[in-house]
Amino acid sequence: MTFLELGGIKIDGQFIRKLGEHLFDLFVIKSSIELAKEMAIETITEFVETQQIADKLKAWDRLATRTSLRSALPKKTDGC
């Protein structure tokens, strides 16, 4: 078996945005966090757009080094 050296596990924003909507997304997030903990590597999350999501992720992953709240970007409108 080959061992891959990883610096972190990135959890795609599609799972983060739907946190709480589907059981599968919750499973993917929590499993990824647990895998990163076991491998002693960081967890990187995308699209953490609410404080509620940030708080949940921090509660599950006390070692998260790249979970940061970001504001949703405003949608571009024509003429502005």
C-alpha positions, 0 to 999 in steps of 0.5 A: 500500500502506498502512503500519500503525504497530505498537508490537509483535507479540503471540504468543498463548498457544496457540502458546507453550503448545504450543511443541515439540509441533507444527511449525506452532506453532514456525513461527508463533513464529519468524516472528513474532519475525523480523517484529518484528525486521525492523520494529524493534518488540517481541515480546510473549508470553503464557503463558510458564509454564516456564523452558525455554520462557522460555529458548527465547524469549530465545534466539530473540529477544534483544530481547524486552521482554515475555517473562517467566516466570509461574507456572501458576495453580492450579486452583480447587477446590470448597469452598476 
